[in-house]
Amino acid sequence: LHHRARVLRPRRRTLAAVLALSLATPTAARATCRVVPGPEGEVGIWLVGANAALPALGPRPVAALDAGLTALSTRLGLGTLDTLVGGPAALRPVAAGRATLPLSVSGPARGPRTALAALTLDARTAGARWLFLGATDAVAVWLDGRLLFRRAGLRGVRPDDDMLALPLTAGPHRLVIGVAARGAPSLNARITGPDFLPDEALTLRLDGVDDAACEALAPRTLTA
């Protein structure tokens, strides 16, 4: 395997800028893009699914947003993430210039919407890791197609609003986060080891993203 790394040294760095160090690892079978988290495990680069519109929320907005999460799980197919990368549902790599990632790739400009954010976790050792989340309104988390967490409410993005354990065996795992929001969906996420620090035994990657696309992500996480 051939590895290429490019270290960016901007004049000023924000918290999001440290998320920019990525390595592209093309293989004969499939390209993949490795993502280096920030100093507290912040993850600002994800595969993001195109937005889908929700009906008007009506008098029971929380119930409607929760139904949006159900629609997301049906659309995802739970276990078909491989076919979504570059496929009809078009998961695309998106990077944030700050800690919170807007999930607005395409779709309606206004009104309630849903979106998906996904990546692969490759654990060299078994054990639970921590996922900290902040998301607009309703959020659900699937690991390898199994629902781990679901919560619906009316709220803005607050870092570390939700905390859940990720039980990982050694090997690769698919992590998918669904968000249903009254307006533009947004996500703030970090992943740590059991000591709440970035885990060197855990690799985060975007499968299906080639070398050129991987390198293009890094500058997008930088702000002036």
Secondary structure, DSSP 8 states (H G I E B T S, - for coil): ---EE-----SS--GGGGGG-EEE---SS--EEEE---TT-B--EEEEE--EE----TT-HHHHHHHHHHHHHHHH-SS-HHHHBTSTT-EEEEE-SSSSEE--SSS-SSS-EEEEEEEEEEESS-EEEEEEEEESSEEEEEETTEEEEEE-------TTSEEEEEEE-SEEEEEEEEEEESSS-EEEEEEE-TTSS--TTEEEEEET--HHHHHHHHHHT---
